[in-house]
């Protein structure tokens, strides 16, 4: 407990220690959780933007790679529309499979 400054030579150290204890308590209960939440939001947004960018670039790469692969056997115009057809078939198949998986099967 803080005592009388006229009778206690360690009054200044005790007062500073008491203030420091309260500041640490308030910081521990308010500032740190808010800072952690802000970090979570910022790093989460960065991760989401990076993931979306990587997916888009991967899809562009797959499309261009399939175009170049089909260029070996077909003309450029034919290879482009056939590659679009192949990719759309793959995405429709994946979508149909995911739609079947959205509800659990009823096995009684």
Residue frames as qw, qx, qy, qz and C-alpha x, y, z in Angstrom:
[[0.000, 0.889, 0.457, 0.000, 0.00, 0.00, 0.00],
 [0.350, 0.586, -0.047, 0.729, 1.17, 3.51, -0.72],
 [0.507, -0.571, -0.452, 0.461, 2.22, 5.30, 2.43],
 [0.080, -0.974, -0.090, 0.194, 2.92, 8.85, 3.54],
 [0.680, 0.597, -0.120, 0.408, 5.76, 10.41, 1.48],
 [0.102, -0.842, 0.338, -0.407, 7.12, 12.27, 4.49],
 [0.661, -0.518, 0.500, -0.209, 7.77, 9.15, 6.60],
 [0.905, 0.085, 0.402, 0.111, 8.64, 6.56, 3.96],
 [0.134, -0.647, 0.489, 0.570, 11.90, 6.95, 1.99],
 [0.241, 0.009, 0.875, 0.419, 10.75, 4.33, -0.56],
 [0.404, 0.565, 0.457, -0.555, 7.52, 6.18, -1.29],
 [0.365, 0.614, -0.356, -0.603, 8.48, 7.07, -4.88],
 [0.116, 0.242, -0.932, -0.243, 9.44, 3.49, -5.78],
 [0.231, 0.291, 0.880, -0.295, 6.25, 2.11, -4.25],
 [0.411, 0.623, 0.212, -0.631, 4.11, 4.65, -6.09],
 [0.330, 0.525, -0.595, -0.512, 5.81, 3.91, -9.41],
 [0.015, -0.070, 0.997, 0.041, 5.43, 0.17, -8.81],
 [0.344, 0.441, 0.697, -0.448, 1.71, 0.58, -8.04],
 [0.436, 0.655, -0.084, -0.612, 1.15, 2.68, -11.19],
 [0.196, 0.425, -0.809, -0.355, 3.18, 0.21, -13.25],
 [0.202, 0.116, 0.960, -0.155, 1.11, -2.68, -11.93],
 [0.430, 0.584, 0.473, -0.500, -2.15, -0.97, -12.90],
 [0.368, 0.649, -0.367, -0.555, -0.86, 0.03, -16.32],
 [0.055, 0.253, -0.944, -0.206, 0.28, -3.55, -17.01],
 [0.313, 0.304, 0.844, -0.312, -3.11, -4.86, -15.85],
 [0.460, 0.670, 0.194, -0.549, -5.05, -2.50, -18.12],
 [0.268, 0.584, -0.614, -0.459, -2.71, -3.19, -21.02],
 [0.111, -0.102, 0.988, 0.037, -3.04, -6.94, -20.54],
 [0.333, 0.440, 0.772, -0.316, -6.85, -6.77, -20.52],
 [0.416, 0.786, 0.241, -0.388, -7.45, -4.23, -23.31],
 [0.211, 0.787, -0.411, -0.409, -4.56, -3.30, -25.57],
 [0.192, -0.339, 0.893, 0.225, -3.04, -6.72, -26.21],
 [0.489, 0.351, 0.795, -0.070, -6.30, -8.47, -27.19],
 [0.429, 0.824, 0.145, -0.341, -7.18, -5.61, -29.55],
 [0.069, 0.712, -0.601, -0.357, -3.70, -5.70, -31.10],
 [0.341, -0.102, 0.926, 0.124, -3.96, -9.47, -31.55],
 [0.512, 0.586, 0.593, -0.208, -7.37, -9.10, -33.19],
 [0.326, 0.854, -0.152, -0.375, -6.08, -6.45, -35.57],
 [0.121, -0.511, 0.801, 0.286, -3.10, -8.66, -36.44],
 [0.470, 0.190, 0.861, -0.025, -5.45, -11.55, -37.13],
 [0.492, 0.753, 0.338, -0.277, -7.62, -9.44, -39.44],
 [0.197, 0.827, -0.388, -0.357, -4.67, -7.94, -41.34],
 [0.164, -0.384, 0.882, 0.219, -2.78, -11.19, -41.81],
 [0.523, 0.340, 0.769, -0.140, -6.01, -12.98, -42.68],
 [0.479, 0.806, 0.116, -0.328, -6.77, -10.46, -45.41],
 [0.080, 0.705, -0.632, -0.312, -3.24, -10.76, -46.75],
 [0.353, -0.117, 0.926, 0.070, -3.55, -14.55, -46.82],
 [0.553, 0.551, 0.581, -0.228, -6.92, -14.40, -48.59],
 [0.385, 0.842, -0.159, -0.342, -5.66, -11.98, -51.24],
 [0.064, -0.560, 0.792, 0.234, -2.54, -14.09, -51.78],
 [0.471, 0.101, 0.875, -0.042, -4.59, -17.29, -52.07],
 [0.554, 0.702, 0.351, -0.279, -7.00, -15.74, -54.58],
 [0.231, 0.815, -0.417, -0.329, -4.08, -14.40, -56.61],
 [0.221, -0.367, 0.890, 0.158, -2.38, -17.80, -56.66],
 [0.553, 0.341, 0.748, -0.133, -5.58, -19.56, -57.74],
 [0.487, 0.810, 0.095, -0.312, -6.20, -17.08, -60.56],
 [0.123, 0.733, -0.611, -0.272, -2.60, -17.32, -61.78],
 [0.390, -0.146, 0.908, 0.046, -2.72, -21.12, -61.59],
 [0.595, 0.539, 0.563, -0.196, -5.92, -21.20, -63.66],
 [0.381, 0.847, -0.206, -0.308, -4.36, -18.89, -66.24],
 [0.104, -0.567, 0.796, 0.182, -1.29, -21.12, -66.35],
 [0.523, 0.121, 0.842, -0.052, -3.38, -24.28, -66.78],
 [0.569, 0.715, 0.306, -0.265, -5.40, -22.66, -69.55],
 [0.269, 0.827, -0.418, -0.262, -2.30, -21.44, -71.40],
 [0.280, -0.396, 0.869, 0.096, -0.53, -24.75, -70.91],
 [0.601, 0.325, 0.722, -0.110, -3.49, -26.68, -72.30],
 [0.495, 0.819, 0.019, -0.289, -3.66, -24.28, -75.25],
 [0.101, 0.730, -0.643, -0.211, 0.01, -24.83, -76.01],
 [0.445, -0.143, 0.884, -0.009, -0.31, -28.59, -75.60],
 [0.620, 0.519, 0.569, -0.149, -3.23, -28.76, -78.01],
 [0.300, 0.837, -0.248, -0.385, -1.35, -26.51, -80.46],
 [0.294, -0.395, 0.826, 0.275, 0.89, -29.49, -81.19],
 [0.330, 0.223, 0.901, 0.170, -1.95, -31.41, -82.88],
 [0.224, 0.771, 0.596, 0.006, -4.52, -28.72, -83.79],
 [0.265, 0.595, 0.124, 0.749, -4.69, -25.22, -85.22],
 [0.132, 0.079, -0.449, 0.880, -4.56, -22.30, -82.80],
 [0.490, -0.188, -0.066, -0.848, -8.27, -21.47, -83.06],
 [0.801, -0.173, -0.511, -0.258, -9.32, -25.08, -82.57],
 [0.566, -0.012, -0.653, 0.504, -6.93, -25.60, -79.66],
 [0.090, -0.183, 0.328, -0.922, -8.32, -22.55, -77.86],
 [0.660, -0.197, -0.074, -0.722, -11.98, -23.55, -77.97],
 [0.823, -0.072, -0.562, -0.033, -11.21, -27.21, -77.26],
 [0.389, 0.094, -0.621, 0.674, -9.11, -26.24, -74.23],
 [0.341, -0.190, 0.219, -0.894, -11.98, -24.06, -72.98],
 [0.800, -0.128, -0.345, -0.475, -14.35, -26.98, -73.48],
 [0.704, 0.012, -0.654, 0.276, -12.06, -29.38, -71.59],
 [0.151, 0.120, -0.527, 0.828, -11.59, -26.95, -68.67],
 [0.519, -0.184, 0.041, -0.834, -15.30, -26.19, -68.49],
 [0.821, -0.109, -0.509, -0.234, -16.09, -29.92, -68.45],
 [0.531, 0.040, -0.660, 0.530, -13.61, -30.41, -65.60],
 [0.086, -0.122, 0.380, -0.913, -15.11, -27.52, -63.59],
 [0.681, -0.163, -0.194, -0.687, -18.68, -28.68, -64.21],
 [0.777, -0.068, -0.625, 0.029, -17.73, -32.20, -63.08],
 [0.326, 0.051, -0.604, 0.726, -16.10, -30.84, -59.92],
 [0.328, -0.146, 0.150, -0.921, -19.15, -28.65, -59.27],
 [0.771, -0.152, -0.397, -0.475, -21.55, -31.54, -59.76],
 [0.665, -0.042, -0.680, 0.306, -19.51, -33.71, -57.41],
 [0.109, 0.071, -0.482, 0.867, -19.50, -30.97, -54.76],
 [0.532, -0.173, -0.081, -0.825, -23.26, -30.47, -55.16],
 [0.794, -0.157, -0.560, -0.177, -23.79, -34.18, -54.47],
 [0.565, -0.034, -0.616, 0.549, -21.62, -33.91, -51.35],
 [0.108, -0.411, 0.168, -0.890, -23.42, -30.91, -49.85],
 [0.734, -0.341, 0.129, -0.573, -26.02, -33.07, -48.07],
 [0.229, -0.337, 0.906, -0.112, -25.12, -36.25, -46.20],
 [0.486, -0.026, -0.751, -0.446, -26.55, -39.43, -47.63],
 [0.662, -0.279, 0.310, -0.623, -29.49, -40.94, -45.76],
 [0.510, 0.152, -0.845, -0.057, -28.65, -44.51, -44.90],
 [0.640, -0.383, 0.255, -0.615, -31.25, -46.03, -42.55]]
